[in-house]
């Protein structure tokens, strides 16, 4: 029984072995068949092998050999590549049986790699044979691990670059750099892309396009150049909001420094508006500015010695380095306050600031400070413009350059004017006969025809300016009128015409403006910016009232038409500047600006009484039955039986009886007899009066008559004194009616409250007012060096010699010099005094400080003296 069982197992094992032989892998046989070029047999073996074990790497290897065999008509290089890759992927997970089969077939792992390299090489050669972008792209996509991958990519990139060069658009170059960042042509493609997109996107040179370019292409290598272009446009108009927007938005340290300089010179800087990034730049800038401002505040004068010029401050200290070979002749008179100085050093003419920094160097005729940090430089008769920091604005090719509105530069070329900003940005080409400002409106003129525009239009819209008017007239900062032969046009600050079509005339004299058209009148509401829908038949106005007539009925409004009108009026009369007289039926009413009223009757004499200087007080005189009634703002003040009432001062009135005048107070009480030929309106409470051809005055503050008997009206000397003319000359009369100086002088001029400059017998003297003391006499002539409350000095000429007289210190420099002039400031004098010795052609110059102390002296020969003397 045991034997039988063992025999059964043997038979079973034998059957299994036979099945294995029948189904065994035939990869080895397939490889031999391929070598013999028996591809049908090989394919049979391969199919059987794959069916037995699809995970056997040797099967995939054999398939790859099959499809890559050169003489196999069924060959397919890409399929071979797929099989060899599949086989190589199976190698790490192969079984022991798989390895045994590989050994029996003499196939190693290296065999897989060699075969793959062979297949890759054939695929690459195939691409090379075609030599087209698509062929290399296929190889690159399907053979990513081939050794020839780099060569394929290089050739693909080369061919692709040729295509985009031929296309030549920035989009093509952009696509290349995005798709092929490793290409050898990348740098060139990127450079061309950056340049082409920059040129196309900024070609319009419009601010909006430049700003959008940086939004769309923030990493452009042309960023600094574009930011500079934006800077030139954005800040050209010197508008603080535009400058601050540029500084904060672009955060460009170099341009920020320049922008802050423009902002500082034009209107000052609000540090709170600066972004935090720029605060460091701002503080550095302000530190520099503070230092320069301190230097700019110093008043200078020149000193010449040993063939060179030096500058000194008013304390006598040397300033600004040097010495210089030459300086502007204008500095020789001293009082040098210019922030920029014209000097010559090392043989070159220079413009330098107070810190010694050279702003301009080279030949120049002269320069002019145009304000707001702009200098006009004149060279060979042509003008150009630079900034105080030395940046060029306009080249020296123009006939004339000026600054308008402290903001834009008007330049003239070939007789025509144009307009540019501080960065040199041209807003208007030179095509106009004139460009000027009327308030906030910019006016251009060509051949007698005018156009109106605004700063905003010039800076931002740059639309063509319509030349539409034969003349223009500014009304106020918000309105201007344009005139044609037949019509007038009211234009607002937004450049809109707000008057009706075919307006014949525009009246802007009063608070409410009126437009006259053929059919009647419109009124204009400035608050809401539109005119009335209703057309009126007639309009009357004064400074307080406006009357409107529609279909024969009048309505009366206050000057601005803000309050409810007075209606149902039959007739209207406006008298003076401030009162309306209305009638409804038989009833008449005088209406004051405060809305109080006084009843009047038809035919009554009505007169307004007011100062020549308009006040808030309003007076009306009514004559009834020979009596005059004076009303103040609708309230009766007094009645009187004089012939006339006139205004002298608030609360004081002149009255006339026959041909004589007097004065009454606010209650009609006589305060100055009716005895005078004339009485004037009071000034500071004092009126001139005339009696029998002689002048006097009346002080209404003190109710006191000042002396009568003078030959001219009084002239104020100060608050307490009058200059009066007597028969023998001029003297001083006190407001206390006391004669302080007898009328014996040909002329009296103010010196101080306690002393006068008085002239008689051909000479001047300085004498006391309240005593007979004469401080200095024999003065043949004088001129002021300083005339202020803090410093008062004059140059005096005595016996043809010159000295200096000080209001407080007296004669601080004796009259022994041939000439003296102030080379300091009006607040702090420094004196240049010269003595001439003609026999030796010799000049001695002595410098004195404000108190008369000697600072320095120098002796010159005639030719040297000409180099330091002021010719003014």
C-alpha positions in Angstrom: 0.0 0.0 0.0 2.8 2.4 0.8 4.6 1.6 -2.4 1.5 2.4 -4.3 1.2 5.8 -2.8 4.8 6.7 -3.5 4.4 5.7 -7.0 1.3 7.9 -7.4 3.3 10.9 -6.2 6.1 10.2 -8.7 3.6 10.0 -11.6 2.0 13.4 -10.4 5.5 15.1 -10.3 6.3 13.8 -13.7 3.2 15.2 -15.1 3.9 18.6 -13.6 7.4 18.7 -15.0 6.0 17.9 -18.5 3.5 20.8 -18.2 6.4 23.2 -17.1 8.4 22.1 -20.2 5.4 22.8 -22.4 4.7 26.3 -20.8 8.2 27.4 -20.0 9.5 30.9 -20.9 10.7 31.1 -24.5 12.5 34.5 -24.2 15.9 32.8 -24.9 14.5 31.1 -28.0 13.0 34.5 -29.1 16.4 36.2 -28.7 18.0 33.4 -30.8 15.3 33.8 -33.4 15.8 37.5 -33.6 19.6 36.9 -34.1 18.7 34.6 -37.0 16.3 37.3 -38.3 13.4 34.8 -37.9 11.0 37.4 -36.7 7.8 35.3 -37.1 9.2 32.6 -34.8 10.5 35.2 -32.4 7.1 36.8 -32.2 5.6 33.4 -31.5 8.0 32.8 -28.6 7.5 36.3 -27.3 3.7 35.9 -27.2 4.0 32.6 -25.4 6.5 34.0 -23.0 4.4 37.1 -22.2 1.3 34.9 -21.6 3.4 32.7 -19.1 4.9 35.7 -17.2 4.2 39.3 -18.1 6.3 40.5 -15.2 9.5 38.8 -16.4 11.9 41.6 -17.3 13.6 39.3 -19.9 10.3 39.1 -21.9 10.3 43.0 -22.1 14.0 43.0 -23.0 13.3 40.4 -25.8 10.4 42.5 -27.1 12.6 45.6 -27.2 15.2 43.6 -29.2 12.5 42.4 -31.5 11.2 45.9 -32.3 14.6 47.5 -32.6 16.0 44.8 -34.9 17.2 46.7 -38.1 15.8 44.1 -40.6 12.5 43.6 -38.8 9.7 45.0 -41.0 7.5 45.0 -37.9 10.1 47.1 -36.0 9.0 50.2 -34.1 11.6 52.3 -32.3 9.2 53.9 -29.9 7.6 50.5 -29.0 11.1 49.1 -28.4 11.7 52.1 -26.1 8.5 51.4 -24.2 9.5 47.7 -23.7 13.0 48.4 -22.6 11.8 51.0 -20.0 9.2 48.5 -18.8 11.8 45.8 -18.5 14.2 48.1 -16.6 11.4 49.0 -14.2 10.8 45.2 -13.5 14.4 44.5 -12.7 14.4 45.5 -9.1 11.4 43.2 -8.4 12.5 40.1 -10.5 12.3 36.6 -9.0 15.1 34.0 -8.7 13.6 32.2 -11.7 13.7 35.5 -13.6 17.4 35.9 -12.8 18.1 32.3 -13.8 16.5 32.8 -17.1 18.5 36.0 -17.7 21.7 34.1 -16.9 20.8 31.3 -19.3 20.2 33.9 -22.0 23.4 35.8 -21.2 21.4 39.0 -20.4 22.6 41.2 -17.6 21.3 44.4 -16.1 23.9 46.2 -18.1 22.4 44.6 -21.2 19.2 46.5 -20.5 21.1 49.8 -20.2 23.1 49.2 -23.3 20.0 48.4 -25.3 18.2 51.5 -23.9 21.2 53.6 -24.9 21.1 52.1 -28.4 17.4 52.7 -28.8 17.8 56.3 -27.5 20.6 56.9 -29.9 18.5 55.7 -32.8 15.6 57.9 -31.7 17.9 60.9 -31.5 19.4 60.2 -34.9 15.9 60.0 -36.3 15.1 63.5 -34.9 18.4 64.8 -36.3 17.5 63.4 -39.7 14.2 65.4 -39.6 15.8 68.4 -37.8 12.5 70.1 -37.0 11.2 71.5 -33.7 8.4 68.9 -33.6 10.8 66.0 -34.0 13.1 67.2 -31.2 10.1 68.0 -29.0 8.9 64.4 -29.5 12.3 63.0 -28.6 12.4 65.3 -25.5 9.0 64.3 -24.3 9.3 60.5 -25.0 13.0 60.0 -24.3 13.5 62.2 -21.1 16.3 60.0 -19.8 18.3 59.8 -23.0 21.9 60.9 -22.9 21.2 62.9 -26.0 18.4 64.8 -24.2 20.6 67.9 -23.8 21.6 67.9 -27.4 18.0 67.6 -28.5 16.9 70.4 -26.2 19.7 72.6 -27.4 18.8 72.0 -31.0 15.1 72.4 -30.3 15.8 75.8 -28.5 18.0 76.9 -31.4 15.3 76.2 -34.0 12.6 77.7 -31.8 14.7 80.9 -31.2 15.1 81.2 -35.0 11.3 81.2 -35.3 10.6 83.8 -32.7 13.4 86.1 -34.0 11.7 86.0 -37.4 8.3 86.7 -35.7 10.0 89.5 -33.6 7.2 90.3 -31.2 7.6 90.7 -27.4 4.8 88.1 -26.9 6.9 85.5 -28.8 10.0 86.3 -26.8 7.9 86.2 -23.6 6.6 82.7 -24.5 10.2 81.5 -25.2 11.6 82.7 -21.9 8.7 81.2 -20.0 8.9 77.8 -21.8 12.7 77.4 -22.1 14.3 79.0 -19.0 17.4 76.7 -19.5 18.0 77.6 -23.1 21.3 79.1 -24.2 19.3 81.8 -25.9 17.4 82.7 -22.7 19.4 85.8 -21.8 19.2 87.2 -25.3 15.5 86.4 -25.6 14.8 87.9 -22.2 16.7 91.0 -23.1 14.8 91.3 -26.4 11.5 90.7 -24.6 12.2 93.3 -22.0 13.2 95.9 -24.6 10.4 95.2 -27.0 7.6 95.2 -24.4 9.1 98.4 -22.9 9.2 100.1 -26.2 5.6 99.1 -27.2 4.0 99.7 -23.8 5.6 103.1 -23.3 5.5 104.3 -26.9 2.6 106.6 -26.2 4.6 108.3 -23.4 1.4 108.9 -21.6 1.5 108.9 -17.8 -1.4 106.3 -17.5 0.4 103.9 -19.9 3.7 104.3 -18.0 2.1 103.6 -14.7 0.2 100.6 -16.1 3.4 99.2 -17.6 5.0 98.9 -14.1 1.8 97.2 -12.8 1.8 94.7 -15.6 5.6 94.2 -15.7 6.9 95.0 -12.2 10.2 93.2 -12.7 11.2 95.0 -15.9 14.9 96.0 -16.0 13.7 99.3 -17.3 11.9 100.1 -14.1 14.2 102.9 -13.1 14.0 104.4 -16.5 10.2 104.2 -16.5 10.0 105.6 -13.0 12.2 108.5 -14.2 9.7 109.0 -17.1 6.8 108.9 -14.6 8.7 111.3 -12.3 9.2 113.7 -15.2 5.5 113.8 -15.9 4.0 113.3 -12.4 5.9 116.0 -10.6 6.3 118.4 -13.5 3.4 120.6 -12.4 4.8 121.0 -8.8 1.5 119.9 -7.3 2.1 118.7 -3.8 -0.4 115.9 -4.0 1.2 114.5 -7.2 4.7 114.7 -5.8 3.7 113.0 -2.5 1.9 110.3 -4.5 5.0 109.6 -6.6 7.3 109.5 -3.5 5.1 107.1 -1.6 4.1 104.9 -4.5 7.4 104.3 -6.2 9.7 104.3 -3.2 12.7 105.3 -5.4 15.4 106.8 -3.1 17.2 108.7 -5.9 14.0 110.2 -7.3 12.6 110.7 -3.8 15.5 113.0 -3.0 14.8 115.0 -6.2 11.0 115.1 -5.6 11.5 116.3 -2.0 13.8 119.0 -3.3 11.1 120.2 -5.6 8.4 120.0 -3.0 10.5 121.8 -0.4 11.2 124.8 -2.8 7.7 125.0 -4.0 5.5 124.7 -0.9 7.1 122.8 1.9 6.8 119.2 3.0 4.3 117.6 5.3 6.2 114.7 6.8 2.9 113.0 7.9 2.1 112.3 4.3 5.3 110.4 3.7 5.3 106.6 3.6 7.4 104.9 6.3 9.9 103.7 3.8 10.9 107.2 2.8 11.2 108.6 6.3 14.9 107.8 6.4 15.3 109.5 3.1 13.2 112.4 4.3 15.2 112.9 7.5 18.4 112.8 5.6 17.1 115.3 3.2 15.7 117.6 5.9 19.0 117.5 7.8 20.7 118.7 4.6 18.1 121.3 4.0 18.3 122.6 7.6 22.1 123.0 7.3 21.7 124.8 3.9 18.9 127.0 5.2 21.1 128.2 8.1 23.7 129.2 5.5 21.1 130.8 3.2 20.0 133.1 6.1 23.4 134.7 6.3 23.8 138.1 4.6 27.2 138.4 3.0 29.5 141.1 1.6 32.7 140.7 -0.4 36.3 141.7 0.5 39.1 142.0 -2.1 42.7 141.4 -1.2 45.7 140.3 -3.1 43.8 139.7 -6.3 41.1 137.5 -4.9 37.6 137.9 -3.4 36.4 136.5 -0.2 32.9 136.6 1.4 32.3 137.7 5.0 29.2 137.5 7.1 27.9 140.6 9.0 29.8 139.6 12.1 33.0 139.8 10.1 33.8 136.1 9.8 34.9 134.5 6.5 32.2 132.5 4.8 31.9 130.0 1.9 35.6 129.1 1.5 37.3 130.7 -1.5 39.0 133.0 -2.2 37.6 133.4 -5.7 39.2 134.8 -8.8 36.1 136.7 -9.7 32.5 137.3 -8.5 29.4 138.9 -10.0 29.6 142.7 -10.0 26.2 142.8 -8.3 27.8 141.5 -5.1 30.1 144.5 -4.8 27.4 146.5 -3.2 27.0 143.9 -0.4 23.8 142.8 1.1 24.2 139.5 -0.7 21.2 137.3 0.1 21.2 135.1 -3.0 21.1 131.4 -2.3 23.1 130.8 -5.5 26.3 132.8 -6.1 28.1 133.5 -9.4 31.9 133.0 -9.0 35.0 132.2 -11.0 37.4 129.6 -9.7 40.2 127.7 -11.4 39.5 129.6 -14.6 35.8 128.4 -14.7 32.7 130.3 -14.1 30.4 128.5 -11.6 27.1 128.8 -9.9 27.5 127.5 -6.4 25.1 127.2 -3.4 25.9 128.4 0.1 27.4 125.1 0.9 29.9 125.5 -2.0 28.3 122.8 -4.1 28.7 123.6 -7.8 25.3 123.8 -9.5 26.5 124.9 -12.9 29.9 125.2 -14.5 30.8 126.7 -17.8 30.4 129.8 -19.8 27.4 132.0 -19.0 26.3 135.6 -19.5 24.2 135.8 -16.3 21.5 134.0 -14.5 18.1 134.8 -12.9 16.4 133.3 -9.9 12.9 132.5 -11.1 11.7 131.3 -7.7 10.6 127.8 -6.6 14.1 126.4 -7.0 14.3 127.4 -10.7 17.2 129.3 -12.3 17.3 130.8 -15.8 20.8 130.5 -17.2 21.7 132.9 -20.0 24.5 131.9 -22.3 25.3 133.6 -25.6 22.1 135.5 -25.4 20.0 132.3 -25.1 18.2 131.2 -22.0 17.8 127.8 -20.4 16.6 126.6 -17.1 18.1 124.4 -14.3 17.0 123.6 -10.7 18.8 124.7 -7.6 20.1 121.2 -7.4 21.7 121.5 -10.8 19.3 119.4 -12.8 18.7 120.5 -16.4 15.2 121.6 -17.1 15.5 123.3 -20.5 18.6 123.7 -22.7 20.0 127.1 -23.6 18.1 127.5 -26.9 15.3 129.9 -25.9 14.8 133.6 -26.3 13.1 134.0 -22.9 12.2 131.9 -20.0 9.8 132.8 -17.1 7.9 131.0 -14.4 4.1 131.3 -14.1 2.1 130.5 -11.0 5.4 129.5 -9.3 4.9 126.2 -11.1 5.2 126.0 -14.9 7.9 127.5 -17.2 6.9 129.7 -20.1 9.6 129.5 -22.8 9.8 131.5 -26.0 11.2 130.2 -29.3 11.1 132.0 -32.6 8.8 134.5 -31.1 6.3 131.9 -30.0 5.6 130.7 -26.4 5.2 127.2 -25.0 4.8 125.7 -21.6 7.0 123.2 -19.7 7.2 121.7 -16.3 10.0 121.7 -13.8 11.3 118.3 -15.1 11.4 119.7 -18.7 8.2 117.9 -19.7 6.7 120.0 -22.5 2.9 120.5 -22.0 2.3 123.1 -24.7 4.6 123.4 -27.8 5.8 126.9 -28.7 2.9 127.9 -30.9 1.3 130.9 -28.9 1.9 134.6 -29.0 1.3 134.8 -25.3 0.6 132.5 -22.3 -0.4 134.1 -19.0 -2.5 133.7 -15.9 -5.8 135.3 -15.0 -6.3 134.2 -11.4 -6.3 130.4 -11.5 -7.1 130.4 -15.3 -4.4 129.9 -17.9 -4.9 132.0 -21.0 -3.3 131.5 -24.4 -3.4 133.9 -27.3 -2.8 133.6 -31.0 -3.3 136.5 -33.4 -5.5 138.3 -31.0 -7.7 135.3 -30.3 -7.8 133.8 -26.8 -8.3 130.4 -25.3 -8.9 129.5 -21.6 -7.7 126.4 -19.9 -6.7 125.2 -16.4 -3.7 123.8 -14.7 -5.4 120.4 -14.4 -6.2 120.3 -18.1 -2.6 121.3 -18.9 -1.0 118.7 -16.7 -3.3 115.7 -17.1 -5.7 116.0 -20.1 -3.5 117.9 -22.5 -6.4 118.5 -24.9 -6.1 121.0 -27.6 -7.1 124.5 -26.3 -9.9 126.0 -28.2 -9.2 129.6 -29.3 -12.7 131.1 -29.1 -12.6 134.6 -27.6 -11.7 138.1 -28.7 -10.9 139.1 -25.1 -11.1 137.6 -21.6 -11.7 139.1 -18.2 -11.2 137.6 -14.8 -14.1 137.9 -12.4 -12.7 136.1 -9.4 -10.7 132.9 -8.7 -13.6 130.7 -9.8 -14.9 132.5 -12.9 -13.7 134.2 -16.0 -15.6 135.8 -18.9 -14.8 135.3 -22.5 -16.0 137.8 -25.1 -16.8 137.5 -28.8 -18.2 140.2 -31.1 -21.8 139.4 -30.1 -21.8 137.4 -26.9 -20.3 136.9 -23.5 -19.5 133.5 -21.9 -19.1 132.9 -18.1 -16.6 130.1 -17.6 -16.2 128.3 -14.2 -13.1 126.7 -12.8 -14.0 123.4 -14.4 -13.9 125.2 -17.8 -17.6 124.8 -18.3 -19.7 127.7 -19.8 -22.4 128.3 -17.2 -24.1 131.3 -18.9 -27.1 130.8 -21.2 -26.5 130.4 -24.9 -26.3 133.7 -26.8 -25.8 135.8 -23.6 -25.4 139.4 -24.6 -23.9 140.8 -21.4 -22.9 139.5 -17.9 -23.2 141.7 -14.8 -21.0 140.4 -12.0 -20.7 143.7 -10.0 -23.1 142.6 -7.2 -23.6 139.5 -5.1 -26.1 138.0 -7.5 -24.9 137.9 -11.1 -27.2 138.7 -14.0 -27.1 137.4 -17.6 -28.9 139.5 -20.3 -30.2 137.7 -23.3 -32.3 139.0 -26.1 -35.5 137.9 -24.3 -34.6 139.4 -21.0 -32.6 138.5 -17.9 -31.5 135.4 -16.0 -30.0 135.4 -12.5 -27.1 133.1 -11.6 -27.0 131.1 -8.4 -23.2 130.7 -7.6 -23.9 128.4 -4.7 -25.5 125.7 -6.9 -23.8 126.8 -10.2 -26.9 127.3 -12.4 -29.0 130.1 -13.6 -32.8 130.6 -13.1 -35.4 129.0 -15.3 -37.4 132.2 -15.3 -36.5 135.0 -17.7 -37.1 138.5 -16.1 -38.1 141.6 -18.0 -36.0 144.0 -15.9 -33.6 143.9 -13.0 -32.4 146.5 -10.5 -29.5 146.0 -8.1 -27.3 147.7 -5.5 -25.0 146.1 -3.0 -27.8 145.0 -0.6 -30.8 144.4 -2.8 -31.9 143.0 -6.1 -35.3 143.7 -7.7 -36.8 141.4 -10.3 -39.6 142.3 -12.7 -41.6 139.6 -14.4 -44.7 140.5 -16.4 -44.9 143.9 -14.8 -44.7 142.8 -11.2 -41.7 143.4 -9.0 -40.2 141.2 -6.3 -37.4 142.3 -4.0 -34.7 140.0 -2.7 -31.7 140.4 -0.5 -28.4 140.6 -2.3 -27.8 136.9 -2.4 -31.5 135.9 -2.8 -31.2 133.6 0.2 -34.3 134.9 2.1 -37.9 135.0 1.2 -38.6 137.9 -1.3 -40.9 140.8 -0.9 -43.8 140.3 -3.4 -46.6 142.3 -4.9 -44.7 145.5 -5.5 -45.9 148.0 -8.0 -42.7 150.0 -8.4 -39.2 149.9 -7.1 -36.3 152.3 -6.6 -32.9 151.6 -5.2 -31.0 154.4 -3.7 -27.3 154.5 -2.7 -25.6 151.2 -2.1 -27.9 149.7 0.4 -31.5 150.8 0.5 -34.6 149.8 -1.5 -37.7 151.9 -1.9 -40.8 149.9 -2.7 -44.4 151.0 -3.5 -47.5 148.9 -3.3 -50.5 151.1 -4.2 -50.2 154.3 -2.3 -48.0 152.9 0.4 -44.2 153.4 0.1 -41.5 151.7 2.3 -37.8 152.2 2.6 -36.2 148.9 3.4 -32.8 148.7 5.2 -30.4 145.7 4.9 -31.4 144.6 8.4 -35.0 144.3 7.1 -36.3 147.2 9.2 -38.5 149.6 7.3 -39.5 153.3 7.3 -42.7 154.5 5.7 -42.2 157.0 2.8 -44.5 159.0 0.6 -44.4 159.5 -3.1 -42.3 162.5 -4.1 -40.4 162.8 -0.8 -36.7 163.8 -0.9 -34.6 160.7 0.0 -30.9 160.6 0.4 -28.5 157.9 1.6 -25.6 159.1 3.8 -22.5 156.9 4.1 -18.7 156.9 4.3 -16.6 156.8 1.2 -15.5 153.5 2.7 -18.4 151.1 2.8 -19.4 150.1 6.3 -22.0 147.9 7.9 -24.0 151.0 9.1 -26.6 152.4 6.8 -28.2 155.9 6.9 -31.2 157.4 5.2 -32.2 161.1 5.2 -35.9 162.0 4.4 -37.1 165.6 4.0 -40.6 166.2 5.1 -42.1 169.7 5.4 -38.7 171.3 5.5 -37.4 169.0 8.2 -34.7 166.4 7.7 -35.1 163.0 9.3 -32.0 160.8 9.8 -32.5 157.0 10.1 -29.8 154.6 11.0 -30.7 151.0 10.0 -34.4 151.8 10.1 -34.3 153.7 13.5 -34.8 157.4 13.7 -31.7 159.1 15.1 -32.8 162.7 15.0 -34.6 165.4 13.1 -33.3 168.9 12.2 -34.1 171.9 10.0 -30.8 172.2 8.3 -30.5 172.3 4.5 -28.3 169.1 4.2 -26.9 166.3 6.3 -23.6 164.6 5.3 -21.4 161.8 6.7 -18.3 162.7 8.8 -17.8 159.6 10.9 -20.0 156.9 12.4 -22.2 158.9 14.9 -21.0 162.3 13.6 -22.7 164.2 10.7 -22.0 167.4 8.9 -24.9 169.8 8.6 -25.2 172.6 6.1 -27.1 175.9 6.5 -26.8 178.2 3.6 -23.1 178.0 2.6 -21.8 177.1 6.0 -21.1 173.7 7.6 -21.0 172.4 11.1 -21.4 169.0 12.7 -23.8 167.2 15.0 -23.7 164.0 16.9 -25.9 160.9 16.6 -28.7 162.6 18.5 -28.5 165.8 16.4 -26.8 167.8 19.0 -24.5 170.5 17.6 -20.8 169.7 18.4 -19.2 172.0 15.9 -20.8 175.4 15.0 -22.3 175.9 11.6 -19.6 178.4 10.7 -17.2 176.7 8.3 -16.7 176.8 4.5 -16.0 173.0 4.3 -15.6 170.0 6.5 -14.1 166.7 5.3 -14.9 163.1 6.3 -13.0 162.2 9.4 -9.9 160.0 9.5 -8.9 158.6 12.9 -11.6 160.9 14.3 -10.1 164.1 12.9 -11.6 166.2 10.0 -10.1 169.0 8.1 -12.1 172.2 8.2 -11.8 175.4 6.0 -12.7 178.8 7.3 -12.2 182.0 5.3 -9.5 180.3 3.1 -7.5 179.0 6.1 -7.2 175.4 7.2 -7.7 173.9 10.6 -9.0 170.6 12.0 -11.5 169.2 14.4 -10.8 166.3 16.7 -14.2 164.6 17.2 -12.7 162.1 19.6 -12.0 165.0 22.1 -14.7 167.3 20.6 -11.9 169.9 20.2 -11.2 172.4 17.5 -7.6 172.5 16.5 -6.0 175.8 15.5 -7.3 177.4 12.3 -5.1 179.7 10.3 -2.9 177.4 8.3 -2.3 177.5 4.5 -2.7 173.7 3.7 -4.5 170.7 5.0 -2.9 169.1 8.0 -0.5 166.2 7.3 -0.1 163.5 9.9 3.4 163.2 11.4 2.4 160.6 13.9 -0.6 159.9 16.1 0.1 162.9 18.3 1.4 165.5 15.8 0.5 167.1 12.5 2.7 168.9 10.0 1.2 172.3 9.4 1.9 175.0 6.9 2.3 178.6 8.2 3.2 181.7 6.3 7.0 181.3 6.8 7.1 177.5 6.4 6.2 174.2 8.0 6.0 173.4 11.7 4.5 170.8 14.0 1.2 171.1 15.8 0.2 168.7 18.6 -3.2 167.0 18.7 -3.4 168.8 22.1 -3.4 172.0 20.1 0.1 173.0 21.2 2.6 174.3 18.7 5.7 172.1 19.0 7.8 173.4 16.2 7.3 176.8 14.7 6.5 177.1 11.0 9.9 178.1 9.8 11.0 175.1 7.7 10.9 174.5 4.0 10.3 170.8 4.6 9.7 168.5 7.6 10.1 164.7 7.3 9.6 162.0 9.9 12.7 160.8 11.7 11.5 159.6 15.1 8.6 160.4 17.5 11.0 162.7 19.3 13.0 164.3 16.5 12.5 165.5 12.9 14.5 165.9 9.8 13.9 169.6 9.0 15.1 171.6 6.0 15.8 175.3 5.7 18.3 177.6 4.0 19.4 174.8 1.8 20.4 172.4 4.5 19.0 169.7 6.7 19.2 169.3 10.4 18.1 166.7 12.9 16.3 168.5 15.8 14.3 167.6 18.8 10.5 168.1 18.8 9.9 168.9 22.4 12.9 171.1 22.9 15.1 173.5 20.8 18.1 171.1 20.7 19.6 170.5 17.3 21.5 167.1 17.2 23.3 167.7 13.9 23.1 170.5 11.4 24.7 171.6 8.2 23.6 168.5 6.3 23.7 169.1 2.6 21.8 165.9 1.8 20.9 162.5 3.2 19.7 159.1 2.2 18.4 156.2 4.2 20.5 153.1 4.9 17.7 151.6 7.1 14.3 152.8 8.0 12.5 150.5 10.4 11.3 150.5 14.0 14.5 148.5 15.0 17.1 150.1 12.8 17.1 153.7 11.5 20.2 155.1 9.9 21.0 157.6 7.2 24.0 158.6 5.3 24.7 162.3 5.8 26.6 164.6 3.5 28.4 167.6 5.2 30.8 169.8 3.4 31.0 167.2 0.6 32.1 164.5 3.1 30.0 161.5 4.2 29.2 160.0 7.5 26.5 157.9 9.2 23.8 159.1 11.6 22.0 156.6 13.8 18.6 157.4 15.3 19.7 156.2 18.8 23.5 156.5 18.8 23.9 159.7 16.8 26.8 160.3 14.4 28.4 156.8 14.5 30.8 157.5 11.6 32.1 161.0 11.2 31.6 162.9 8.0 35.1 162.6 6.7 34.8 160.0 3.9 34.4 160.5 0.2 31.7 157.9 0.0 29.9 155.4 2.3 27.4 152.7 1.5 25.8 149.8 3.4 27.1 146.4 2.4 25.1 144.7 5.1 21.4 144.2 5.4 18.7 146.7 6.3 18.4 145.1 9.8 22.2 144.9 10.4 24.3 147.5 8.6 27.9 147.0 7.7 29.5 150.1 6.2 32.0 150.4 3.4 33.7 153.8 3.8 36.3 155.1 1.4 38.8 158.0 1.5 40.5 159.1 -1.7 44.0 160.4 -2.1 44.0 161.4 -5.7 47.6 162.6 -5.8 48.8 159.1 -5.3 45.9 157.3 -7.0 45.3 155.7 -3.6 42.1 154.6 -1.9 41.7 153.6 1.7 38.6 151.5 2.5 37.4 151.0 6.0 34.6 148.6 7.0 32.5 149.5 10.1 29.9 147.4 11.9 26.4 148.5 12.8 27.5 150.4 15.9 30.4 152.2 14.1 33.2 150.0 15.3 36.0 149.4 12.7 36.1 145.8 11.4 38.9 145.9 8.8 40.6 148.3 6.4 42.5 147.9 3.2 44.4 150.3 0.8 44.1 149.9 -2.9 45.6 151.4 -6.0 43.1 152.8 -8.5 43.0 149.7 -10.8 42.4 147.5 -7.7 39.8 149.8 -6.2 37.7 149.4 -9.4 37.4 145.7 -8.6 35.8 146.2 -5.2 33.8 149.5 -5.5 30.0 149.5 -5.8 28.9 151.6 -8.8 25.2 151.8 -7.7 
